[in-house]
Amino acid sequence: MGGGPVAKRKLSNPLALAVLSACAEQPRHPYEIAQVLKQRGKHFSIKINFGSLYTVVQNLERHGFIEAVGSERDGRRPERTVYGVTEAGRAELRDWLSELLSVPAKEYPQFEAGLSLAGSLPPDEVLALLRKRLDALDEGIAAQEQMYATCVALLPRIFLVEAEYALAMRRAEAAWLRGLVAEMEDGTLSGMDGWREFYATGRPPQQWIDVEERARALWEEDPGFGSA
């Protein structure tokens, strides 16, 4: 099931949003922007390629979201252009953030894609792979919990809400996956018998054929089913 409509933007790279936010606080040169984002740990919640930061800055300037407001020189280093946010940039920052915070968007996680196609592998192999993932999740959760405990002792929670969210999502995935693995192990997951039959005979079981027919009838009756 999907989320609400998402606006088409001139720039969609999350790094552009992070740069806008940094420049909205105060004018900064690109090197300072990179340092601020690293120091604040934004790379944990935003997929950031710092090597492309200068290109992102140029694109933001080209679209009128930031502008050069001066330059700085540090010792013998070359001059660095300082950028500040424009009114159009502030409006874009506000609109973009408002959308991210209020509209549940369909994000197509890779694990979800893997689950949707898991039937292409034998059930015992999938079970082993899911156990492996669960072990990795548990290990990652323990590390995240330790890091969070350290940070929460030093920082107000307002600076940690994204870390809390990430940890909550990881815990929820592990809990769900633990239940799925248990059902696959004890054979109570409906459809397991058909899955095993398919890999034993090489032919789709009647159960799968019936499911396909019901799904086809449902789509013919309501072509928009599942797209909301």
N, CA, C and O of each residue as an XYZ file, in Angstrom:
912
protein
N       0.847     -1.181      0.000
C       0.000      0.000      0.000
C       0.889      1.240      0.000
O       1.919      1.251      0.674
N       0.523      2.265     -0.725
C       1.357      3.441     -0.853
C       0.943      4.562      0.059
O       0.006      4.430      0.846
N       1.668      5.697     -0.055
C       1.354      6.871      0.731
C       0.680      7.911     -0.135
O       0.149      7.596     -1.200
N       0.701      9.163      0.329
C       0.054     10.232     -0.391
C       0.899     10.720     -1.550
O       2.023     10.256     -1.737
N       0.367     11.661     -2.339
C       1.113     12.183     -3.474
C       2.321     12.981     -3.019
O       2.268     13.689     -2.013
N       3.414     12.863     -3.768
C       4.651     13.562     -3.445
C       4.950     14.545     -4.561
O       4.877     14.200     -5.740
N       5.288     15.777     -4.183
C       5.543     16.820     -5.171
C       6.809     16.512     -5.963
O       7.766     15.959     -5.421
N       6.814     16.869     -7.243
C       8.014     16.728     -8.070
C       8.850     17.978     -7.879
O       8.376     19.088     -8.120
N      10.088     17.807     -7.450
C      10.925     18.945     -7.100
C      12.062     19.138     -8.098
O      12.471     18.207     -8.792
N      12.558     20.365     -8.150
C      13.697     20.655     -9.017
C      14.916     19.860     -8.566
O      15.716     19.415     -9.389
N      15.053     19.685     -7.255
C      16.121     18.876     -6.676
C      15.492     17.881     -5.715
O      14.649     18.254     -4.899
N      15.891     16.624     -5.802
C      15.304     15.610     -4.927
C      16.339     14.930     -4.040
O      15.980     14.127     -3.179
N      17.612     15.239     -4.237
C      18.682     14.662     -3.434
C      18.562     15.143     -1.984
O      18.578     16.351     -1.744
N      18.442     14.226     -1.005
C      18.343     14.652      0.398
C      19.518     15.512      0.847
O      19.377     16.317      1.768
N      20.686     15.352      0.202
C      21.818     16.200      0.550
C      21.502     17.661      0.268
O      21.954     18.543      0.997
N      20.728     17.926     -0.783
C      20.337     19.303     -1.096
C      19.499     19.889      0.031
O      19.650     21.061      0.376
N      18.620     19.082      0.604
C      17.801     19.543      1.723
C      18.676     19.837      2.935
O      18.466     20.833      3.628
N      19.659     18.973      3.193
C      20.561     19.190      4.323
C      21.383     20.460      4.131
O      21.610     21.198      5.090
N      21.829     20.721      2.908
C      22.593     21.940      2.623
C      21.712     23.168      2.806
O      22.143     24.166      3.384
N      20.479     23.096      2.316
C      19.542     24.205      2.509
C      19.352     24.504      3.990
O      19.365     25.663      4.404
N      19.177     23.457      4.781
C      18.968     23.626      6.215
C      20.180     24.280      6.872
O      20.033     25.162      7.718
N      21.381     23.843      6.480
C      22.599     24.415      7.058
C      22.754     25.885      6.692
O      23.144     26.700      7.528
N      22.448     26.223      5.443
C      22.579     27.616      5.001
C      21.469     28.498      5.558
O      21.636     29.713      5.664
N      20.335     27.895      5.916
C      19.243     28.667      6.505
C      19.592     29.095      7.927
O      19.089     30.110      8.408
N      20.444     28.336      8.599
C      20.878     28.704      9.948
C      21.778     29.930      9.901
O      21.612     30.875     10.671
N      22.741     29.891      8.975
C      23.675     31.004      8.783
C      24.441     30.755      7.494
O      24.564     29.608      7.063
N      24.961     31.814      6.866
C      25.741     31.619      5.643
C      26.970     30.752      5.924
O      27.624     30.899      6.956
N      27.269     29.850      4.993
C      28.395     28.932      5.171
C      29.045     28.639      3.821
O      28.402     28.722      2.775
N      30.338     28.295      3.866
C      30.999     27.816      2.652
C      30.887     26.292      2.616
O      30.672     25.670      3.656
N      31.029     25.680      1.441
C      30.785     24.238      1.305
C      31.575     23.368      2.275
O      31.038     22.394      2.802
N      32.845     23.704      2.520
C      33.634     22.883      3.441
C      33.029     22.924      4.841
O      32.965     21.900      5.520
N      32.589     24.096      5.271
C      31.962     24.214      6.592
C      30.650     23.434      6.635
O      30.336     22.805      7.646
N      29.890     23.473      5.554
C      28.634     22.713      5.498
C      28.919     21.228      5.710
O      28.236     20.563      6.489
N      29.934     20.711      5.011
C      30.289     19.295      5.151
C      30.684     18.968      6.583
O      30.289     17.931      7.117
N      31.467     19.854      7.213
C      31.900     19.617      8.589
C      30.717     19.612      9.550
O      30.643     18.772     10.447
N      29.795     20.550      9.362
C      28.618     20.634     10.233
C      27.767     19.371     10.111
O      27.322     18.820     11.118
N      27.542     18.916      8.890
C      26.721     17.717      8.685
C      27.375     16.489      9.310
O      26.690     15.653      9.901
N      28.692     16.377      9.183
C      29.402     15.248      9.785
C      29.341     15.311     11.304
O      29.052     14.313     11.964
N      29.618     16.499     11.860
C      29.636     16.650     13.317
C      28.275     16.349     13.928
O      28.191     15.846     15.048
N      27.219     16.655     13.198
C      25.864     16.419     13.710
C      25.348     15.014     13.387
O      24.214     14.675     13.725
N      26.167     14.215     12.744
C      25.786     12.837     12.464
C      24.666     12.685     11.456
O      23.933     11.696     11.481
N      24.527     13.668     10.558
C      23.429     13.592      9.588
C      23.599     12.431      8.611
O      22.630     11.988      7.994
N      24.841     11.933      8.470
C      25.072     10.809      7.553
C      24.464      9.513      8.075
O      24.382      8.534      7.334
N      24.034      9.488      9.343
C      23.354      8.304      9.864
C      21.894      8.242      9.405
O      21.323      7.156      9.307
N      21.292      9.389      9.126
C      19.875      9.423      8.757
C      19.631      9.869      7.318
O      18.527      9.700      6.800
N      20.640     10.434      6.671
C      20.522     10.885      5.286
C      21.654     10.258      4.492
O      22.812     10.322      4.907
N      21.334      9.652      3.354
C      22.373      9.069      2.509
C      23.134     10.206      1.847
O      22.658     10.817      0.890
N      24.325     10.480      2.371
C      25.086     11.642      1.935
C      26.369     11.206      1.243
O      27.151     10.432      1.795
N      26.577     11.704      0.045
C      27.843     11.540     -0.664
C      28.556     12.887     -0.611
O      28.274     13.788     -1.402
N      29.483     13.007      0.336
C      30.138     14.296      0.528
C      30.964     14.698     -0.691
O      31.247     15.880     -0.886
N      31.352     13.720     -1.512
C      32.099     14.040     -2.713
C      31.289     14.845     -3.719
O      31.852     15.539     -4.566
N      29.962     14.750     -3.626
C      29.099     15.477     -4.564
C      28.545     16.764     -3.964
O      27.684     17.406     -4.566
N      29.032     17.151     -2.775
C      28.461     18.320     -2.104
C      28.617     19.593     -2.934
O      27.688     20.396     -3.020
N      29.785     19.778     -3.542
C      29.995     21.001     -4.322
C      29.043     21.055     -5.516
O      28.558     22.128     -5.877
N      28.776     19.905     -6.126
C      27.814     19.868     -7.230
C      26.423     20.229     -6.743
O      25.696     20.955     -7.421
N      26.045     19.726     -5.567
C      24.734     20.045     -4.988
C      24.635     21.539     -4.710
O      23.605     22.156     -4.979
N      25.704     22.120     -4.174
C      25.718     23.566     -3.912
C      25.519     24.337     -5.212
O      24.742     25.291     -5.253
N      26.205     23.934     -6.263
C      26.058     24.605     -7.559
C      24.626     24.494     -8.084
O      24.083     25.454     -8.630
N      24.022     23.318     -7.916
C      22.644     23.131     -8.381
C      21.667     23.988     -7.586
O      20.741     24.568     -8.153
N      21.871     24.067     -6.279
C      21.008     24.915     -5.449
C      21.130     26.376     -5.865
O      20.136     27.100     -5.909
N      22.350     26.805     -6.167
C      22.556     28.186     -6.609
C      21.898     28.407     -7.971
O      21.272     29.442     -8.198
N      22.039     27.444     -8.869
C      21.459     27.582    -10.209
C      19.939     27.722    -10.160
O      19.353     28.445    -10.966
N      19.306     27.034     -9.220
C      17.850     27.102     -9.100
C      17.387     28.263     -8.214
O      16.190     28.424     -7.976
N      18.327     29.064     -7.730
C      17.962     30.250     -6.964
C      17.615     29.991     -5.512
O      16.987     30.833     -4.870
N      18.016     28.831     -4.973
C      17.695     28.508     -3.581
C      18.760     29.013     -2.606
O      18.461     29.261     -1.438
N      20.005     29.167     -3.081
C      21.059     29.793     -2.287
C      21.791     30.773     -3.195
O      21.670     30.716     -4.418
N      22.552     31.673     -2.578
C      23.314     32.644     -3.353
C      24.611     32.966     -2.630
O      24.693     32.862     -1.406
N      25.624     33.357     -3.396
C      26.895     33.759     -2.804
C      26.699     35.083     -2.076
O      26.153     36.035     -2.634
N      27.153     35.135     -0.821
C      26.991     36.357     -0.023
C      28.333     36.907      0.437
O      28.374     37.914      1.144
N      29.423     36.269      0.050
C      30.741     36.735      0.450
C      31.774     35.649      0.238
O      31.502     34.626     -0.390
N      32.960     35.883      0.768
C      34.027     34.890      0.672
C      34.895     34.974      1.919
O      34.924     35.995      2.607
N      35.603     33.877      2.200
C      36.490     33.817      3.358
C      37.818     33.219      2.920
O      37.883     32.427      1.980
N      38.884     33.618      3.627
C      40.200     33.034      3.375
C      40.781     32.585      4.705
O      40.777     33.336      5.681
N      41.283     31.353      4.737
C      41.893     30.803      5.942
C      43.375     30.586      5.674
O      43.767     29.602      5.045
N      44.200     31.520      6.160
C      45.634     31.417      5.932
C      45.966     31.479      4.458
O      45.535     32.387      3.748
N      46.733     30.508      4.007
C      47.146     30.484      2.609
C      46.190     29.681      1.731
O      46.433     29.502      0.538
N      45.122     29.207      2.319
C      44.145     28.437      1.535
C      43.450     29.345      0.517
O      43.370     30.555      0.726
N      42.951     28.779     -0.575
C      42.198     29.590     -1.546
C      40.941     30.179     -0.902
O      40.432     29.661      0.092
N      40.467     31.247     -1.479
C      39.221     31.844     -0.978
C      38.070     30.854     -1.107
O      37.991     30.085     -2.064
N      37.186     30.893     -0.127
C      36.011     30.023     -0.142
C      34.763     30.884     -0.242
O      34.584     31.830      0.525
N      33.905     30.549     -1.191
C      32.654     31.287     -1.359
C      31.675     30.895     -0.264
O      31.471     29.713      0.011
N      31.077     31.897      0.353
C      30.089     31.686      1.417
C      28.698     31.843      0.813
O      28.422     32.806      0.097
N      27.826     30.881      1.114
C      26.476     30.882      0.541
C      25.426     31.070      1.635
O      25.521     30.509      2.726
N      24.421     31.880      1.300
C      23.277     32.060      2.184
C      22.005     31.646      1.466
O      21.962     31.614      0.236
N      20.978     31.333      2.227
C      19.726     30.884      1.636
C      18.930     32.088      1.128
O      18.952     33.151      1.748
N      18.234     31.928      0.014
C      17.366     32.975     -0.527
C      15.946     32.780      0.002
O      15.657     31.785      0.666
N      15.072     33.727     -0.293
C      13.669     33.566      0.114
C      13.054     32.351     -0.575
O      12.274     31.611      0.025
N      13.417     32.156     -1.843
C      12.924     30.966     -2.551
C      13.451     29.698     -1.891
O      12.749     28.689     -1.823
N      14.687     29.753     -1.405
C      15.268     28.606     -0.723
C      14.581     28.310      0.594
O      14.360     27.149      0.938
N      14.240     29.363      1.337
C      13.519     29.157      2.601
C      12.142     28.543      2.342
O      11.687     27.673      3.085
N      11.494     29.005      1.287
C      10.180     28.454      0.947
C      10.302     26.984      0.544
O       9.477     26.156      0.928
N      11.341     26.669     -0.234
C      11.560     25.279     -0.650
C      11.878     24.395      0.554
O      11.376     23.276      0.656
N      12.702     24.891      1.454
C      13.050     24.142      2.662
C      11.806     23.845      3.487
O      11.605     22.719      3.942
N      10.981     24.857      3.673
C       9.763     24.680      4.466
C       8.807     23.686      3.801
O       8.263     22.801      4.461
N       8.611     23.840      2.497
C       7.673     22.980      1.775
C       8.172     21.538      1.727
O       7.403     20.597      1.919
N       9.460     21.379      1.470
C      10.059     20.048      1.360
C       9.997     19.314      2.700
O       9.596     18.152      2.762
N      10.396     20.004      3.768
C      10.352     19.390      5.095
C       8.923     19.080      5.519
O       8.662     18.032      6.109
N       8.002     19.986      5.222
C       6.597     19.755      5.575
C       6.080     18.490      4.907
O       5.336     17.718      5.512
N       6.478     18.281      3.652
C       6.053     17.080      2.931
C       6.648     15.821      3.555
O       5.946     14.829      3.752
N       7.939     15.862      3.863
C       8.594     14.689      4.448
C       7.981     14.307      5.791
O       7.857     13.124      6.107
N       7.600     15.307      6.578
C       7.081     15.047      7.917
C       5.606     14.671      7.923
O       5.149     14.008      8.854
N       4.852     15.074      6.909
C       3.397     14.887      6.966
C       2.848     13.840      5.998
O       1.772     13.293      6.239
N       3.560     13.550      4.917
C       3.030     12.651      3.886
C       3.743     11.301      3.947
O       4.945     11.237      3.687
N       3.028     10.215      4.287
C       3.656      8.886      4.264
C       3.930      8.469      2.817
O       3.000      8.205      2.055
N       5.191      8.412      2.450
C       5.563      8.092      1.068
C       5.928      6.619      0.934
O       6.497      6.028      1.852
N       5.602      6.035     -0.204
C       6.005      4.667     -0.506
C       7.487      4.686     -0.872
O       7.879      5.344     -1.836
N       8.316      3.964     -0.106
C       9.762      4.090     -0.274
C      10.445      2.855     -0.866
O      11.642      2.913     -1.150
N       9.738      1.750     -1.063
C      10.276      0.554     -1.709
C      11.583      0.043     -1.080
O      12.617      0.027     -1.748
N      11.549     -0.372      0.190
C      12.761     -0.919      0.821
C      13.230     -2.178      0.104
O      12.417     -2.932     -0.430
N      14.529     -2.403      0.094
C      15.090     -3.568     -0.591
C      14.629     -4.868      0.054
O      14.400     -5.854     -0.647
N      14.489     -4.889      1.382
C      14.053     -6.109      2.057
C      12.633     -6.471      1.639
O      12.318     -7.648      1.461
N      11.785     -5.474      1.483
C      10.415     -5.722      1.035
C      10.417     -6.340     -0.362
O       9.635     -7.247     -0.648
N      11.301     -5.843     -1.226
C      11.418     -6.419     -2.570
C      11.865     -7.875     -2.487
O      11.349     -8.733     -3.203
N      12.829     -8.147     -1.606
C      13.303     -9.514     -1.443
C      12.220    -10.447     -0.948
O      12.100    -11.576     -1.425
N      11.425     -9.979      0.012
C      10.327    -10.798      0.533
C       9.305    -11.105     -0.555
O       8.779    -12.215     -0.629
N       9.030    -10.110     -1.400
C       8.005    -10.303     -2.430
C       8.418    -11.346     -3.464
O       7.567    -11.899     -4.160
N       9.714    -11.617     -3.569
C      10.224    -12.568     -4.564
C      10.858    -13.797     -3.919
O      11.510    -14.591     -4.596
N      10.667    -13.950     -2.610
C      11.327    -15.037     -1.878
C      10.929    -16.414     -2.388
O      11.696    -17.368     -2.254
N       9.739    -16.531     -2.973
C       9.288    -17.818     -3.487
C      10.132    -18.361     -4.619
O       9.976    -19.519     -5.007
N      11.036    -17.533     -5.162
C      11.926    -17.998     -6.226
C      13.055    -18.870     -5.690
O      13.794    -19.480     -6.462
N      13.188    -18.928     -4.359
C      14.194    -19.776     -3.723
C      13.502    -20.863     -2.912
O      12.349    -20.689     -2.519
N      14.175    -21.975     -2.653
C      13.582    -23.028     -1.827
C      13.308    -22.525     -0.411
O      14.070    -21.708      0.106
N      12.235    -22.996      0.226
C      11.851    -22.493      1.549
C      12.929    -22.663      2.611
O      13.119    -21.769      3.436
N      13.638    -23.785      2.612
C      14.675    -23.988      3.626
C      15.831    -23.012      3.443
O      16.436    -22.566      4.418
N      16.133    -22.685      2.197
C      17.187    -21.708      1.921
C      16.757    -20.319      2.384
O      17.548    -19.583      2.974
N      15.505    -19.965      2.114
C      14.987    -18.670      2.563
C      14.994    -18.590      4.083
O      15.356    -17.562      4.654
N      14.597    -19.666      4.731
C      14.588    -19.687      6.194
C      15.987    -19.442      6.746
O      16.151    -18.681      7.699
N      16.988    -20.074      6.160
C      18.369    -19.874      6.610
C      18.809    -18.425      6.402
O      19.496    -17.852      7.248
N      18.414    -17.840      5.280
C      18.769    -16.449      4.995
C      18.091    -15.494      5.971
O      18.700    -14.517      6.407
N      16.841    -15.768      6.315
C      16.120    -14.909      7.256
C      16.701    -15.030      8.664
O      16.758    -14.043      9.397
N      17.126    -16.220      9.041
C      17.794    -16.378     10.340
C      19.080    -15.544     10.376
O      19.394    -14.898     11.376
N      19.809    -15.577      9.261
C      21.045    -14.798      9.167
C      20.746    -13.306      9.299
O      21.470    -12.580      9.982
N      19.674    -12.850      8.642
C      19.302    -11.441      8.732
C      18.911    -11.087     10.158
O      19.278    -10.024     10.660
N      18.170    -11.971     10.808
C      17.732    -11.715     12.176
C      18.928    -11.594     13.115
O      18.938    -10.734     13.996
N      19.925    -12.440     12.936
C      21.140    -12.343     13.757
C      21.819    -10.990     13.555
O      22.267    -10.362     14.514
N      21.890    -10.544     12.288
C      22.511     -9.251     11.989
C      21.702     -8.106     12.585
O      22.269     -7.139     13.094
N      20.370     -8.215     12.523
C      19.515     -7.191     13.113
C      19.738     -7.096     14.616
O      19.889     -6.001     15.157
N      19.760     -8.237     15.284
C      19.949     -8.240     16.736
C      21.290     -7.617     17.115
O      21.388     -6.872     18.090
N      22.310     -7.930     16.338
C      23.633     -7.357     16.595
C      23.618     -5.843     16.382
O      24.177     -5.089     17.179
N      22.974     -5.409     15.300
C      22.889     -3.980     15.023
C      22.081     -3.231     16.057
O      22.431     -2.111     16.429
N      21.000     -3.840     16.527
C      20.165     -3.212     17.550
C      20.956     -3.008     18.833
O      20.871     -1.951     19.459
N      21.723     -4.012     19.222
C      22.534     -3.897     20.436
C      23.520     -2.738     20.318
O      23.713     -1.986     21.273
N      24.147     -2.593     19.144
C      25.095     -1.500     18.932
C      24.387     -0.151     18.945
O      24.894      0.813     19.519
N      23.208     -0.079     18.309
C      22.443      1.166     18.295
C      21.994      1.551     19.694
O      22.041      2.726     20.060
N      21.563      0.578     20.474
C      21.116      0.853     21.836
C      22.257      1.397     22.682
O      22.058      2.306     23.489
N      23.442      0.850     22.502
C      24.600      1.323     23.255
C      24.956      2.754     22.854
O      25.238      3.594     23.709
N      24.939      3.025     21.544
C      25.237      4.369     21.071
C      24.189      5.366     21.551
O      24.520      6.482     21.952
N      22.917      4.956     21.506
C      21.843      5.849     21.940
C      21.975      6.162     23.426
O      21.800      7.309     23.836
N      22.283      5.148     24.236
C      22.432      5.365     25.679
C      23.538      6.375     25.968
O      23.418      7.191     26.881
N      24.613      6.317     25.189
C      25.708      7.272     25.360
C      25.262      8.676     24.981
O      25.547      9.640     25.691
N      24.557      8.784     23.854
C      24.140     10.100     23.355
C      23.073     10.739     24.235
O      23.116     11.944     24.479
N      22.112      9.943     24.716
C      21.006     10.504     25.481
C      21.484     11.046     26.824
O      20.817     11.881     27.434
N      22.641     10.570     27.282
C      23.208     11.090     28.524
C      23.867     12.448     28.312
O      24.148     13.162     29.274
N      24.114     12.804     27.048
C      24.820     14.044     26.739
C      23.951     15.087     26.052
O      24.211     16.285     26.163
N      22.912     14.635     25.336
C      22.136     15.534     24.488
C      20.659     15.513     24.848
O      20.151     14.490     25.307
N      19.953     16.638     24.644
C      18.491     16.630     24.785
C      17.876     15.689     23.746
O      18.425     15.529     22.656
N      16.753     15.074     24.073
C      16.137     14.094     23.170
C      15.750     14.692     21.828
O      15.684     13.976     20.829
N      15.491     16.011     21.790
C      15.084     16.638     20.540
C      16.137     16.427     19.450
O      15.813     16.418     18.262
N      17.400     16.258     19.860
C      18.468     16.037     18.889
C      18.643     14.560     18.535
O      19.512     14.206     17.738
N      17.814     13.702     19.130
C      17.986     12.266     18.947
C      16.740     11.577     18.400
O      16.697     10.350     18.314
N      15.724     12.361     18.027
C      14.463     11.724     17.623
C      14.630     10.845     16.385
O      13.968      9.813     16.274
N      15.504     11.235     15.449
C      15.699     10.390     14.271
C      16.401      9.088     14.639
O      16.141      8.045     14.038
N      17.299      9.151     15.636
C      17.960      7.928     16.104
C      16.958      7.024     16.819
O      17.006      5.802     16.676
N      16.049      7.630     17.591
C      14.995      6.854     18.259
C      14.109      6.159     17.227
O      13.764      4.987     17.371
N      13.754      6.902     16.193
C      12.896      6.345     15.142
C      13.593      5.179     14.452
O      12.993      4.122     14.254
N      14.860      5.368     14.087
C      15.607      4.307     13.408
C      15.694      3.062     14.282
O      15.561      1.942     13.789
N      15.917      3.258     15.577
C      16.011      2.124     16.494
C      14.660      1.435     16.636
O      14.586      0.207     16.678
N      13.590      2.227     16.710
C      12.246      1.649     16.824
C      11.895      0.836     15.584
O      11.309     -0.241     15.696
N      12.247      1.339     14.405
C      11.982      0.612     13.166
C      12.788     -0.683     13.108
O      12.285     -1.714     12.663
N      14.045     -0.623     13.561
C      14.882     -1.831     13.562
C      14.321     -2.870     14.537
O      14.292     -4.063     14.232
N      13.882     -2.415     15.697
C      13.292     -3.343     16.672
C      12.004     -3.963     16.127
O      11.761     -5.158     16.295
N      11.186     -3.142     15.475
C       9.924     -3.645     14.925
C      10.192     -4.686     13.841
O       9.516     -5.713     13.783
N      11.170     -4.424     12.988
C      11.504     -5.393     11.940
C      11.974     -6.705     12.551
O      11.579     -7.782     12.106
N      12.822     -6.611     13.577
C      13.338     -7.823     14.218
C      12.214     -8.622     14.867
O      12.185     -9.849     14.774
N      11.289     -7.925     15.526
C      10.172     -8.618     16.181
C       9.294     -9.317     15.148
O       8.891    -10.465     15.336
N       9.004     -8.615     14.058
C       8.181     -9.219     12.997
C       8.900    -10.409     12.374
O       8.302    -11.464     12.161
N      10.183    -10.234     12.085
C      10.950    -11.291     11.435
C      11.094    -12.506     12.345
O      11.088    -13.643     11.874
N      11.224    -12.265     13.646
C      11.330    -13.370     14.594
C      10.063    -14.228     14.548
O      10.123    -15.456     14.602
N       8.910    -13.547     14.445
C       7.647    -14.268     14.351
C       7.526    -15.052     13.059
O       7.052    -16.187     13.058
N       7.960    -14.443     11.948
C       7.906    -15.130     10.653
C       8.796    -16.368     10.656
O       8.387    -17.438     10.204
N      10.008    -16.216     11.167
C      10.938    -17.349     11.231
C      10.351    -18.478     12.071
O      10.459    -19.648     11.704
N       9.727    -18.129     13.203
C       9.128    -19.152     14.068
C       8.020    -19.906     13.340
O       7.920    -21.127     13.461
N       7.181    -19.185     12.580
C       6.096    -19.838     11.838
C       6.638    -20.723     10.719
O       6.083    -21.785     10.438
N       7.714    -20.287     10.087
C       8.312    -21.120      9.042
C       8.943    -22.372      9.651
O       8.905    -23.448      9.054
N       9.516    -22.225     10.830
C      10.164    -23.362     11.486
C       9.158    -24.417     11.939
O       9.396    -25.617     11.797
N       8.027    -23.955     12.489
C       7.053    -24.940     13.000
C       5.983    -25.314     11.972
O       5.093    -26.114     12.260
N       6.075    -24.731     10.770
C       5.169    -25.117      9.694
C       3.786    -24.515      9.762
O       2.887    -24.959      9.048
N       3.590    -23.495     10.619
C       2.259    -22.895     10.752
C       2.024    -21.738      9.785
O       0.918    -21.202      9.733
N       3.036    -21.343      9.023
C       2.863    -20.270      8.040
C       2.041    -20.802      6.875
O       2.470    -21.725      6.182
N       0.869    -20.231      6.657
C       0.001    -20.734      5.589
C       0.688    -20.591      4.233
O       1.313    -19.569      3.950
N       0.568    -21.606      3.414
C       1.181    -21.614      2.092
C       2.514    -22.332      2.033
O       3.042    -22.567      0.946
N       3.075    -22.691      3.202
C       4.372    -23.375      3.212
C       4.305    -24.717      2.489
O       5.251    -25.113      1.807
N       3.169    -25.419      2.646
C       3.046    -26.729      2.001
C       3.099    -26.599      0.479
O       3.729    -27.413     -0.196
N       2.433    -25.569     -0.060
C       2.467    -25.345     -1.502
C       3.854    -24.956     -1.983
O       4.290    -25.372     -3.056
N       4.543    -24.155     -1.180
C       5.909    -23.737     -1.516
C       6.824    -24.956     -1.602
O       7.602    -25.094     -2.546
N       6.724    -25.836     -0.610
C       7.551    -27.048     -0.607
C       7.173    -27.975     -1.774
O       8.036    -28.603     -2.388
N       5.872    -28.047     -2.064
C       5.415    -28.894     -3.168
C       5.998    -28.418     -4.494
O       6.404    -29.223     -5.332
N       6.033    -27.100     -4.673
C       6.571    -26.539     -5.912
C       8.024    -26.959     -6.114
O       8.414    -27.331     -7.220
N       8.827    -26.900     -5.052
C      10.241    -27.257     -5.200
C      10.467    -28.762     -5.216
O      11.526    -29.225     -5.638
N       9.480    -29.529     -4.759
C       9.591    -30.991     -4.822
C       9.208    -31.523     -6.203
O       9.790    -32.498     -6.679
N       8.225    -30.878     -6.846
C       7.701    -31.383     -8.124
C       8.125    -30.554     -9.329
O       8.126    -31.044    -10.458
N       8.489    -29.280     -9.082
C       8.827    -28.396    -10.193
C       7.613    -27.825    -10.886
O       7.743    -27.155    -11.910
N       6.406    -28.084    -10.334
C       5.163    -27.571    -10.928
C       4.415    -26.732     -9.899
O       4.402    -27.069     -8.715
N       3.787    -25.632    -10.344
C       2.994    -24.826     -9.417
C       1.867    -25.655     -8.818
O       1.138    -26.309     -9.563
N       1.699    -25.651     -7.503
C       0.608    -26.404     -6.885
C      -0.738    -25.773     -7.209
O      -0.806    -24.596     -7.564
N      -1.794    -26.542     -7.091
C      -3.132    -26.036     -7.381
C      -3.461    -24.838     -6.505
O      -4.166    -23.923     -6.929
N      -2.951    -24.851     -5.295
C      -3.181    -23.732     -4.376
C      -2.697    -22.421     -4.986
O      -3.390    -21.408     -4.891
N      -1.523    -22.423     -5.609
C      -0.987    -21.215     -6.225
C      -1.815    -20.805     -7.440
O      -2.057    -19.619     -7.664
N      -2.243    -21.785     -8.213
C      -3.062    -21.487     -9.393
C      -4.369    -20.825     -8.976
O      -4.823    -19.877     -9.616
N      -4.974    -21.328     -7.896
C      -6.220    -20.743     -7.393
C      -5.999    -19.310     -6.920
O      -6.831    -18.435     -7.158
N      -4.870    -19.075     -6.247
C      -4.554    -17.723     -5.763
C      -4.403    -16.764     -6.937
O      -4.910    -15.644     -6.891
N      -3.707    -17.196     -7.989
C      -3.524    -16.359     -9.179
C      -4.869    -15.993     -9.796
O      -5.077    -14.850    -10.204
N      -5.773    -16.950     -9.864
C      -7.082    -16.696    -10.461
C      -7.886    -15.709     -9.619
O      -8.551    -14.824    -10.159
N      -7.824    -15.861     -8.301
C      -8.545    -14.924     -7.430
C      -7.961    -13.519     -7.546
O      -8.697    -12.533     -7.571
N      -6.634    -13.436     -7.618
C      -5.983    -12.132     -7.744
C      -6.351    -11.471     -9.069
O      -6.608    -10.268     -9.114
N      -6.377    -12.248    -10.137
C      -6.733    -11.710    -11.452
C      -8.163    -11.178    -11.451
O      -8.436    -10.116    -12.009
N      -9.071    -11.918    -10.823
C     -10.465    -11.484    -10.753
C     -10.592    -10.200     -9.944
O     -11.383     -9.321    -10.283
N      -9.807    -10.095     -8.867
C      -9.853     -8.905     -8.021
C      -9.360     -7.681     -8.778
O      -9.961     -6.611     -8.681
N      -8.269     -7.825     -9.533
C      -7.735     -6.704    -10.300
C      -8.686     -6.287    -11.417
O      -8.806     -5.098    -11.715
N      -9.350     -7.237    -12.024
C     -10.309     -6.898    -13.079
C     -11.500     -6.145    -12.505
O     -12.056     -5.255    -13.148
N     -11.883     -6.514    -11.285
C     -13.010     -5.847    -10.638
C     -12.632     -4.458    -10.153
O     -13.437     -3.530    -10.223
N     -11.395     -4.314     -9.655
C     -10.935     -3.031     -9.117
C      -9.482     -2.819     -9.530
O      -8.577     -3.202     -8.788
N      -9.232     -2.209    -10.715
C      -7.862     -2.027    -11.209
C      -6.986     -1.195    -10.275
O      -5.760     -1.297    -10.327
N      -7.592     -0.384     -9.433
C      -6.809      0.459     -8.524
C      -6.517     -0.191     -7.197
O      -5.964      0.456     -6.308
N      -6.871     -1.455     -7.034
C      -6.678     -2.133     -5.752
C      -5.198     -2.140     -5.365
O      -4.334     -2.502     -6.164
N      -4.925     -1.731     -4.122
C      -3.559     -1.762     -3.601
C      -2.716     -0.559     -3.958
O      -1.563     -0.473     -3.536
N      -3.268      0.386     -4.736
C      -2.453      1.528     -5.161
C      -2.646      2.750     -4.288
O      -1.990      3.768     -4.508
N      -3.541      2.677     -3.288
C      -3.796      3.852     -2.448
C      -2.649      4.086     -1.497
O      -2.683      5.032     -0.709
